[in-house]
Amino acid sequence: MECYLGIDVGSVSTNLIVMDQNENVIKKLYLRTSGKPISVLTEGLCMIGDELGDVSISGVGTTGSGRQLASIITGADIVKNEITTHAVAARKLHPNVKTILEIGGQDSKIIFLKNGVVSDFAMNSVCAAGTGSFLDRQAQRLQIPIEEFGSYALRSHSPTRIAGRCAVFAESDMIHKQQTGHNTEDIICGLCEALVRNYLNNLAKGKEIEETILFQGGVAANVGIKAAFERILGKKVVIPIYYDVMGAYGAALLAKSNFAKGGAKTRFYGFKNAKNKFETRGIDCSDCSNCCEVIEITSNEKMLARWGDKCGKWSNKSVAM
């Protein structure tokens, strides 16, 4: 069976999907990165290899903040940023999409499309109050599983107004509201609305949010956030079927498109390669005033690639496996 592999390595989750030639996802993995992108990625590759056996991979695409690292480990055919991959996946599942709301664990983004093409976007990687990590922290403080957070919010009849401009202030305000007797459901609903207000104020200020609106990323699993978006926007928000792995799905779609255009054999090293020992280290280069920090990755003590230098002195020495 001809298949394509998409990989999205982020700061919170590492997502892998295998897609068949008809662009249906036949296997997906959503794994916590836990600060160990290499070991989690190789673990995921081994899991897929063990389950699918001798499946033929015709193309591999990588995305996310760790896309370059993933590309080197796997031998990817195409490497794209998250804006592109999320837009490609959204357009595939919902051709009429005009706005994409994406909230991950450590950052968030909004993407606008016109006639199926990205016309504008904005990213927030500074304020934690507009990301999934903010909800995770508050769920821990309230001793409520994050999986149940949304259902608590839906039971609220009078959401508590919580300052959402800053994660620190929001947490302090939440504690104050607890001490003044507000019930848990209203506080959680207030937190969901605070996150949505922060997201819209930072990313969508002055921009028109048109339907069809898709909500993507791991936080889309939170029904309380979806409901808060719909209340504040006054518009329907759609959660696509592969909402949690849309970046990986888009990378696989791009890998398939790349294969169709060129017809070249994939560079994919195979699932067995994931069992090798991969290590990274930093090299401080002081040969010029740039003082670059160069990243080096090795496999079984063999140097695979270096990047991070501005002049190309180190990265030009990268080798293929």
C-alpha positions as CSV (number, residue, x, y, z in Angstrom):
1,M,0.0,0.0,0.0
2,E,1.4,3.4,-1.0
3,C,1.4,5.7,2.0
4,Y,2.7,9.1,3.1
5,L,4.0,10.1,6.5
6,G,3.4,13.4,8.2
7,I,5.3,14.6,11.3
8,D,4.6,17.6,13.5
9,V,7.1,18.1,16.3
10,G,6.0,20.9,18.7
11,S,7.0,22.0,22.1
12,V,4.1,20.2,23.8
13,S,3.1,17.4,21.4
14,T,4.7,15.3,18.7
15,N,2.1,14.1,16.1
16,L,2.6,11.5,13.4
17,I,0.1,10.4,10.8
18,V,0.2,7.8,8.0
19,M,-2.0,8.6,5.1
20,D,-3.0,6.3,2.2
21,Q,-3.0,7.3,-1.5
22,N,-6.6,8.4,-1.2
23,E,-5.6,10.9,1.5
24,N,-7.3,9.0,4.3
25,V,-5.5,8.8,7.7
26,I,-4.9,5.1,8.5
27,K,-2.8,5.7,11.6
28,K,-2.3,8.7,13.9
29,L,-0.3,9.3,17.1
30,Y,-0.5,12.2,19.5
31,L,2.4,12.1,21.9
32,R,3.6,14.4,24.6
33,T,7.0,15.9,23.7
34,S,7.9,16.3,27.4
35,G,11.1,18.2,26.4
36,K,12.5,15.1,24.7
37,P,11.7,15.6,21.0
38,I,14.2,13.0,19.7
39,S,13.3,10.1,21.9
40,V,9.5,10.8,21.6
41,L,9.8,11.0,17.8
42,T,11.8,7.8,17.5
43,E,9.4,6.1,19.9
44,G,6.5,7.1,17.7
45,L,8.2,5.9,14.5
46,C,8.9,2.6,16.1
47,M,5.3,2.2,17.2
48,I,4.0,2.9,13.7
49,G,6.6,0.6,12.1
50,D,5.7,-2.2,14.5
51,E,2.0,-1.8,13.9
52,L,1.9,-1.3,10.1
53,G,4.8,-3.6,9.3
54,D,6.1,-3.3,5.7
55,V,3.9,-0.4,4.6
56,S,5.5,1.4,1.7
57,I,6.2,5.1,2.5
58,S,6.3,7.1,-0.8
59,G,6.9,10.5,0.8
60,V,7.6,12.2,4.2
61,G,6.8,15.8,5.3
62,T,7.7,17.5,8.6
63,T,6.5,20.6,10.3
64,G,6.4,22.3,13.7
65,S,9.2,24.0,15.7
66,G,11.2,20.8,15.5
67,R,10.7,20.2,11.8
68,Q,14.4,20.5,10.9
69,L,15.3,18.0,13.6
70,A,12.6,15.6,12.4
71,S,13.7,16.0,8.8
72,I,17.2,14.9,9.6
73,I,16.2,11.9,11.7
74,T,13.7,10.6,9.1
75,G,15.1,11.8,5.8
76,A,12.0,13.9,5.0
77,D,11.2,15.0,1.4
78,I,9.6,18.3,2.3
79,V,9.9,20.6,5.3
80,K,7.2,23.3,5.8
81,N,6.1,25.8,8.5
82,E,3.0,25.3,10.6
83,I,1.0,28.1,8.8
84,T,1.3,26.3,5.5
85,T,0.6,22.8,6.8
86,H,-2.4,23.8,8.9
87,A,-3.9,25.7,5.9
88,V,-3.4,22.8,3.5
89,A,-5.1,20.4,5.9
90,A,-8.0,22.7,6.6
91,R,-8.6,23.4,2.9
92,K,-8.6,19.6,2.2
93,L,-11.2,18.8,4.9
94,H,-13.3,22.0,4.5
95,P,-12.7,23.7,1.1
96,N,-14.7,26.8,2.0
97,V,-12.6,27.6,5.1
98,K,-11.8,31.3,5.6
99,T,-10.5,31.5,9.1
100,I,-8.4,29.0,11.1
101,L,-8.2,29.4,14.9
102,E,-5.3,27.2,16.2
103,I,-4.3,27.0,19.8
104,G,-1.4,24.7,20.9
105,G,0.3,24.1,24.2
106,Q,2.9,26.9,24.0
107,D,1.8,29.1,21.1
108,S,-1.3,30.0,19.1
109,K,-2.0,31.3,15.6
110,I,-4.8,32.6,13.4
111,I,-4.8,32.1,9.6
112,F,-7.0,33.9,7.1
113,L,-7.7,32.4,3.6
114,K,-9.1,33.9,0.5
115,N,-10.0,31.7,-2.5
116,G,-8.2,28.8,-0.8
117,V,-4.9,30.8,-0.4
118,V,-3.4,32.1,2.8
119,S,-3.9,35.9,2.8
120,D,-2.8,36.8,6.3
121,F,-1.8,35.3,9.6
122,A,-0.6,36.1,13.1
123,M,1.2,34.2,15.7
124,N,1.5,34.5,19.5
125,S,4.4,32.8,21.2
126,V,4.9,35.3,24.0
127,C,1.9,35.3,26.3
128,A,1.0,32.0,27.9
129,A,-2.6,33.2,28.7
130,G,-3.6,32.4,25.2
131,T,-2.3,28.9,25.0
132,G,-3.1,25.4,26.3
133,S,-0.4,25.4,28.9
134,F,-2.4,28.1,30.7
135,L,-5.4,25.8,31.0
136,D,-3.2,22.9,32.0
137,R,-1.8,24.9,34.9
138,Q,-5.2,26.0,36.1
139,A,-6.6,22.5,35.9
140,Q,-3.8,21.3,38.1
141,R,-4.4,24.1,40.6
142,L,-8.2,23.2,40.7
143,Q,-7.3,19.5,40.8
144,I,-9.5,18.7,37.9
145,P,-8.4,16.5,34.9
146,I,-7.9,18.7,31.9
147,E,-10.1,16.3,29.9
148,E,-13.0,17.3,32.1
149,F,-12.3,21.1,32.0
150,G,-14.7,21.8,29.1
151,S,-17.6,19.9,30.6
152,Y,-17.3,21.9,33.8
153,A,-17.5,25.2,31.8
154,L,-20.7,24.1,30.0
155,R,-22.4,23.6,33.3
156,S,-21.9,27.2,34.3
157,H,-24.9,29.6,34.5
158,S,-23.0,32.8,35.4
159,P,-19.4,32.8,34.2
160,T,-17.0,34.7,36.4
161,R,-15.2,37.6,34.8
162,I,-11.4,36.9,35.0
163,A,-8.6,39.1,33.8
164,G,-7.1,37.4,30.8
165,R,-4.5,39.9,29.6
166,C,-1.7,38.1,31.4
167,A,-1.3,34.5,32.7
168,V,0.1,35.8,36.1
169,F,-2.8,38.2,36.6
170,A,-5.4,35.7,35.5
171,E,-4.1,33.1,38.0
172,S,-4.1,35.7,40.8
173,D,-7.7,36.8,39.8
174,M,-8.8,33.2,39.7
175,I,-7.6,32.6,43.3
176,H,-9.3,35.8,44.4
177,K,-12.6,34.7,42.9
178,Q,-12.2,31.3,44.7
179,Q,-11.8,33.1,48.0
180,T,-14.8,35.2,47.5
181,G,-17.0,32.1,47.0
182,H,-17.5,31.7,43.2
183,N,-18.3,28.1,42.3
184,T,-15.9,26.0,40.3
185,E,-18.0,25.8,37.1
186,D,-18.3,29.6,36.8
187,I,-14.6,30.0,37.4
188,I,-13.7,27.5,34.8
189,C,-16.1,29.0,32.3
190,G,-14.5,32.4,33.1
191,L,-11.1,31.0,32.4
192,C,-12.2,29.7,29.0
193,E,-13.6,33.1,28.1
194,A,-10.4,34.9,29.4
195,L,-8.3,32.7,27.1
196,V,-10.5,33.4,24.1
197,R,-10.5,37.2,24.8
198,N,-6.7,37.1,25.1
199,Y,-6.4,35.2,21.8
200,L,-8.7,37.5,19.9
201,N,-7.2,40.7,21.4
202,N,-3.7,39.6,20.5
203,L,-4.2,38.0,17.1
204,A,-7.4,39.1,15.6
205,K,-7.6,42.8,16.5
206,G,-8.8,44.8,13.6
207,K,-9.4,41.8,11.4
208,E,-12.6,40.3,10.2
209,I,-13.2,36.7,11.2
210,E,-15.3,35.2,8.4
211,E,-17.1,31.8,8.2
212,T,-16.3,29.0,7.7
213,I,-14.3,29.0,10.9
214,L,-12.2,26.0,11.9
215,F,-10.8,25.4,15.4
216,Q,-7.6,23.3,15.4
217,G,-4.9,22.2,17.8
218,G,-5.0,20.2,21.0
219,V,-7.1,22.8,22.8
220,A,-9.9,22.2,20.3
221,A,-10.8,19.1,22.4
222,N,-12.0,21.5,25.1
223,V,-15.7,22.0,24.5
224,G,-15.6,25.0,26.9
225,I,-13.2,26.9,24.7
226,K,-15.3,26.1,21.6
227,A,-18.4,27.4,23.3
228,A,-16.6,30.5,24.4
229,F,-15.5,31.3,20.9
230,E,-19.0,30.9,19.6
231,R,-20.5,33.1,22.3
232,I,-17.9,35.9,21.8
233,L,-17.8,35.8,18.0
234,G,-21.5,35.1,17.6
235,K,-20.6,32.6,14.8
236,K,-20.4,28.8,14.5
237,V,-17.0,27.2,15.0
238,V,-16.2,23.9,13.3
239,I,-13.8,21.3,14.7
240,P,-12.3,19.2,11.9
241,I,-12.0,15.4,12.3
242,Y,-8.2,15.5,12.6
243,Y,-8.2,18.7,14.7
244,D,-5.3,17.5,17.0
245,V,-2.9,16.4,14.2
246,M,-3.8,18.9,11.4
247,G,-0.1,20.0,11.1
248,A,1.0,16.4,10.5
249,Y,-1.9,15.8,8.1
250,G,-1.0,18.9,6.1
251,A,2.7,17.8,6.0
252,A,1.6,14.4,4.6
253,L,-0.6,16.0,2.0
254,L,2.3,18.2,0.9
255,A,4.6,15.2,0.7
256,K,2.1,13.5,-1.6
257,S,1.8,16.6,-3.8
258,N,5.6,16.8,-3.9
259,F,5.8,13.1,-5.0
260,A,3.2,13.6,-7.7
261,K,5.1,16.5,-9.2
262,G,8.5,15.0,-9.2
263,G,8.0,11.3,-9.1
264,A,11.4,10.9,-7.3
265,K,12.1,8.2,-4.8
266,T,11.6,9.2,-1.2
267,R,14.6,10.0,1.0
268,F,12.8,8.2,4.0
269,Y,15.3,6.2,5.9
270,G,12.7,3.7,7.1
271,F,11.1,3.0,10.5
272,K,14.0,0.7,11.5
273,N,16.3,3.7,11.4
274,A,14.4,5.1,14.5
275,K,16.1,2.4,16.6
276,N,19.5,4.1,16.1
277,K,20.9,6.3,18.9
278,F,20.5,10.0,18.1
279,E,22.2,12.8,20.1
280,T,22.5,16.6,19.8
281,R,25.0,19.0,21.2
282,G,25.7,22.8,20.9
283,I,28.9,24.2,19.4
284,D,29.9,27.8,20.1
285,C,31.6,29.2,17.1
286,S,33.7,32.3,17.7
287,D,35.4,32.5,14.3
288,C,33.6,35.8,13.6
289,S,31.6,38.5,15.3
290,N,28.3,36.6,14.8
291,C,29.3,34.1,17.6
292,C,26.8,31.5,16.3
293,E,25.5,28.6,18.4
294,V,25.7,25.7,16.1
295,I,23.6,22.6,16.7
296,E,25.0,19.2,15.8
297,I,23.1,15.9,15.6
298,T,24.7,12.5,15.4
299,S,23.5,9.0,14.9
300,N,25.5,6.2,16.5
301,E,28.3,8.7,16.9
302,K,28.3,9.6,13.2
303,M,27.7,13.3,12.4
304,L,24.5,13.8,10.4
305,A,23.9,17.5,10.2
306,R,24.8,20.9,11.7
307,W,22.7,24.1,11.5
308,G,22.4,27.5,13.2
309,D,25.4,29.2,11.6
310,K,24.9,32.3,9.5
311,C,27.8,31.8,7.1
312,G,27.3,28.1,6.2
313,K,30.7,27.0,7.4
314,W,29.3,24.3,9.6
315,S,26.0,23.5,7.9
316,N,27.7,22.9,4.6
317,K,29.4,19.9,6.2
318,S,26.1,18.1,6.8
319,V,25.9,14.6,5.4
320,A,23.1,12.2,4.5
321,M,22.7,8.8,6.2
